[in-house]
Every structure is written in structure tokens, then in C-alpha cells.
Amino acid sequence: MMKYAIPPFEQVSIAIEGSDDRFPVRRIYCVGRNYRAHAIEMGADPDRDPPFFFMKPADAIVENGATIPYPPQTENLHHEIELVAAIGAGGADISVADALNHVWGYGVGIDLTRRDIQNKAKEMGRPWDMGKGFDQSAPCTALHPVSEVGHPDTEESRSIWIKVNGKIRQESTLDHHIWSTAETISYLSGLVTLQAGDLIYMGTPDGVAAVMSGDKMEGHIDGVDDLVVTIA
Ligand code: MN
């Protein structure tokens, strides 16, 4: 048996709807600018930019219903409501046609962003990690298997929205993804080998804005789930 110099870390995992089993989380990939209107509000050209990716650490996951502290070193914490695809079978150079066979299921997530730190990094040509990959920056609902929810962004007009304190902040439909889940998996698997346990946050619509201490975020994707997270 392996002996460690310090106690080994607990495997990060996420709930599975309707099951006592847990889904182990290996890596969290996030797609940047996957909705035209959000790309434009961030000052980018949605027609020219190929998909690009950043990561959050696996232990940034926050479970549905949690209350989280307002994070340090920011005065501009933003919500980004996103579809989350969970990989159940890994691979490299996966074709678009085969890509959805690699998906285990889906959840509803929020890509919490320290926008002031991210903007400073952009200005200075530095990495986004501290703007995106901080502690408790990845709320996500329980995962729902494909057998129950299908592939939500292949269907027309599935709503995605987030309310803060009962008021709508972001609202769109999943068919507005510039790069579909299948295309995203195919492209990403050409850059890195995907493995079972990887999550992909699929990008956010326009309307990203700040949340403050005491705010309650309620996110929703039709036919997937509802996510509630409160800032302490
Ligand atoms: Mn995002």
C-alpha cells in the first residue's frame, strides 16, 4: 500500500441526481466567450475567435444550496451561468460525430469570476487563473445522466437564466452556443486527452454582472436543474 508523507487529499466529487453514487471530478475546463452577445460585451469579435479554454481546480466545486464567502482580493465578483457537461469516457482527437458518446451527463453551473482581477490580467497579458480559478469558484448542481436529460444544447430553445435576489440578470437559450458541446469536446480533445471525471463549463450568455454579500443566485436550465447559491 502507498504511504504518503502527508495525509492524501480527498477525491473531489459531485452529487448525482437520484443516486447515492458520487461523480468524481478530475479537471474543470471552461470555454471562453461561447455566446455572441457575451463575446461582444467583453470586447471580442465572436466571428473570428476560435474556442479557447481556461481551467479551474477540481476542488473549486461548490454543491447546490451552499452558502459561500465573498472571495478575497476582489470588488467585482461576477456570475456566469453555464451548462456543465460531464465526461464519462475519455479520449484524444475525438470527432464531432462521436463527441456526445463521451458525455456522461449534465448539470447547471456558475463560473464565478473576479472580474477586476481578470480584467487586470487581460490588460497586462497575464494568465486568468487568479480571476477564474479561486476557491469555491465553481458552483454546480447534481449531475443528471444523458439517459434522463438528453443533450440539452442539441435541442431548440432550451432556456438558461440566472436571477439574483429574484431579478433576471442573464437569459438566453442553449442553441445560442457558438461552439456546441460536441464541437467543444472535439476541439478540446485535440489539445489535451480528456478523461472520465472531467467537467466542461460551456460558456455564458450576456448580462454578466456583480454580486454582493448577502445576494442569492438562482440559476436554471430547462430540463436539467435549478442551482441556488448564496453569498454570505
Ligand atoms: Mn464563463
Boltz pocket constraint, residues with backbone or C-beta under 6 A from the ligand:
constraints:
  - pocket:
      binder: B
      contacts: [[A, 30], [A, 31], [A, 32], [A, 80], [A, 82], [A, 111], [A, 201], [A, 203], [A, 204]]
      max_distance: 6.0
